[in-house]
Amino acid sequence: MGAADRAVEYARGWLLSTEPGSRVHDVQEDPRFQHRGVDLLWELPSGEVRGIEVKGDRQPRRRRYFFELISNLERDTPGCFLYSNADLMVYVFLAQGELHVLPLKSVREWFLPRAKAYELRHTFTQTGAIRYTTVGAIVPVRDVQEGVTGVRCIPLPRRGRPAEETPSESPRENAPQEDDVPY
């Protein structure tokens, strides 16, 4: 199971445990939702449906988000961070064992006026014979937690230990320094 699949499974588990009686529908392969930047639909017991975008990050010791601004540089297509209609972005740091819940609209509104303050990085994706470039902003977790209300950080369950939510306001003391690993 790849990083994206694992991230979706963690997100699904958290959503279901957060709202007992809710249902989660995987719409990653549904073209009606792909162009909206929505991976999961979270159907709450009240009947309300929320769109969820899931991102998985497998780099060790990184405490930064990669906000995708350009999905395919060669085709000049906007990145998911800019066009997604999702209500929440669930960003899963697999190596660190953390699930971050970001109110996407609020994070986007906070980020856009500050975008030039953050470094851009390129990453490459190979699908068959086609290779394309994705561009994103590297944004420290702490900046988002301090600047946006409603960001949540939940430790992922470990063997024999349930997950417990930690307040996003309390920075991780003694956190290891980030490696400067390119995306």
C-alpha positions as CSV (number, residue, x, y, z in Angstrom):
1,M,0.0,0.0,0.0
2,G,1.5,3.4,-1.1
3,A,1.7,6.6,0.9
4,A,-1.4,8.1,-0.6
5,D,-3.5,5.0,0.2
6,R,-2.2,4.8,3.7
7,A,-3.0,8.5,4.2
8,V,-6.5,8.0,3.0
9,E,-7.0,5.1,5.4
10,Y,-5.8,7.1,8.3
11,A,-8.0,10.0,7.3
12,R,-11.0,7.7,6.9
13,G,-10.4,6.2,10.4
14,W,-10.1,9.6,12.0
15,L,-13.3,10.9,10.3
16,L,-15.3,7.9,11.4
17,S,-14.0,7.9,15.0
18,T,-14.6,11.7,15.3
19,E,-18.2,11.5,14.3
20,P,-19.8,8.2,15.2
21,G,-22.5,7.2,12.9
22,S,-21.0,9.1,10.0
23,R,-20.1,7.5,6.6
24,V,-17.1,8.1,4.4
25,H,-17.3,7.7,0.6
26,D,-14.1,7.4,-1.4
27,V,-14.5,9.5,-4.6
28,Q,-10.8,9.6,-5.7
29,E,-11.6,7.8,-8.9
30,D,-14.8,9.7,-9.6
31,P,-14.2,12.4,-12.3
32,R,-17.0,14.5,-10.9
33,F,-14.9,15.1,-7.8
34,Q,-11.4,14.8,-9.2
35,H,-11.6,18.3,-10.8
36,R,-13.0,19.7,-7.5
37,G,-10.0,18.4,-5.5
38,V,-12.0,16.2,-3.3
39,D,-10.9,12.7,-2.3
40,L,-13.5,11.7,0.3
41,L,-17.0,12.7,1.1
42,W,-17.8,12.7,4.8
43,E,-21.5,12.2,5.4
44,L,-22.4,13.3,8.9
45,P,-25.3,11.8,10.9
46,S,-27.1,15.2,10.4
47,G,-27.1,14.7,6.7
48,E,-24.4,17.4,6.1
49,V,-21.7,16.3,3.6
50,R,-18.2,17.7,3.7
51,G,-15.5,17.4,1.1
52,I,-12.1,16.1,2.2
53,E,-8.8,16.5,0.4
54,V,-6.1,14.0,1.7
55,K,-2.3,14.5,1.4
56,G,0.2,12.0,2.5
57,D,3.8,12.9,3.3
58,R,6.3,10.1,4.0
59,Q,9.5,12.2,4.6
60,P,11.0,11.6,8.0
61,R,11.4,14.5,10.4
62,R,9.8,17.1,8.2
63,R,7.5,19.7,9.9
64,R,6.5,21.5,6.7
65,Y,3.5,21.4,4.4
66,F,3.8,21.2,0.7
67,F,1.0,23.4,-0.7
68,E,0.6,22.4,-4.3
69,L,0.3,25.6,-6.4
70,I,0.9,24.2,-9.9
71,S,-0.1,20.6,-10.5
72,N,1.5,20.2,-13.9
73,L,4.0,22.9,-14.9
74,E,4.3,21.7,-18.5
75,R,0.5,22.1,-19.0
76,D,0.2,25.1,-16.7
77,T,-2.6,23.5,-14.5
78,P,-3.3,25.0,-11.1
79,G,-2.5,23.0,-8.0
80,C,-4.9,21.4,-5.7
81,F,-4.3,23.8,-2.9
82,L,-5.6,26.6,-5.1
83,Y,-8.6,25.0,-6.7
84,S,-9.9,22.4,-4.3
85,N,-13.5,22.8,-3.1
86,A,-12.8,20.6,-0.1
87,D,-13.9,21.8,3.3
88,L,-10.9,20.1,5.0
89,M,-7.4,19.1,4.0
90,V,-6.2,16.1,6.0
91,Y,-2.4,16.2,5.8
92,V,-0.9,12.9,7.1
93,F,2.7,12.9,8.1
94,L,3.3,9.1,7.9
95,A,6.8,8.9,9.3
96,Q,6.0,11.2,12.2
97,G,2.7,9.5,12.9
98,E,0.6,12.7,12.8
99,L,-2.6,13.6,11.1
100,H,-3.2,17.3,10.6
101,V,-6.7,18.7,9.9
102,L,-6.6,22.0,8.1
103,P,-9.8,24.1,7.4
104,L,-8.8,24.6,3.7
105,K,-10.6,27.8,3.0
106,S,-9.1,29.5,6.1
107,V,-5.6,28.2,5.4
108,R,-5.8,29.4,1.8
109,E,-7.0,32.9,2.9
110,W,-4.2,33.1,5.4
111,F,-1.6,31.8,2.9
112,L,-2.3,33.8,-0.3
113,P,-1.3,37.2,1.1
114,R,1.9,35.7,2.4
115,A,2.8,33.4,-0.5
116,K,5.9,35.2,-1.5
117,A,7.4,34.7,1.9
118,Y,7.7,30.9,1.3
119,E,10.1,29.0,-0.8
120,L,8.8,27.1,-3.9
121,R,10.0,23.6,-4.6
122,H,9.6,21.4,-7.7
123,T,8.9,17.7,-7.7
124,F,8.7,15.4,-10.6
125,T,6.1,12.7,-11.3
126,Q,6.6,9.9,-13.8
127,T,3.5,8.2,-15.2
128,G,4.6,5.7,-17.9
129,A,6.6,7.7,-20.5
130,I,5.2,11.0,-19.3
131,R,7.1,13.1,-16.7
132,Y,5.7,16.3,-15.3
133,T,6.7,18.9,-12.8
134,T,4.6,19.9,-9.8
135,V,5.4,23.2,-7.9
136,G,4.5,23.9,-4.3
137,A,5.2,26.2,-1.4
138,I,7.1,24.9,1.6
139,V,5.2,26.2,4.6
140,P,6.3,25.3,8.2
141,V,3.6,23.6,10.3
142,R,4.1,26.1,13.1
143,D,3.4,29.1,10.8
144,V,0.0,27.6,9.9
145,Q,-0.8,26.6,13.4
146,E,0.0,30.1,14.7
147,G,-1.8,31.9,11.9
148,V,-5.0,29.9,11.3
149,T,-7.7,29.0,13.9
150,G,-9.0,25.5,13.8
151,V,-5.9,23.6,12.7
152,R,-5.8,20.3,14.6
153,C,-2.9,17.8,15.1
154,I,-3.8,14.2,16.0
155,P,-1.2,11.5,16.7
156,L,-1.8,8.4,14.6
157,P,-2.5,5.2,16.6
158,R,0.5,3.2,17.3
159,R,0.6,-0.5,18.2
160,G,-1.5,-1.0,21.3
161,R,-2.0,2.7,21.8
162,P,-5.0,4.8,20.8
163,A,-4.7,8.1,19.1
164,E,-5.3,11.2,21.2
165,E,-5.7,14.7,19.9
166,T,-3.1,17.2,20.9
167,P,-3.8,20.9,20.9
168,S,-2.2,22.6,17.9
169,E,-1.4,25.7,20.0
170,S,1.3,23.8,21.9
171,P,4.4,23.6,19.8
172,R,6.4,20.3,20.0
173,E,9.3,21.0,22.2
174,N,12.4,19.0,21.6
175,A,11.2,18.2,18.1
176,P,14.0,17.0,15.8
177,Q,15.3,19.5,13.4
178,E,14.1,19.1,9.8
179,D,16.3,17.7,7.2
180,D,16.4,19.8,4.1
181,V,14.9,17.1,1.9
182,P,13.7,18.2,-1.5
183,Y,10.2,17.3,-2.5
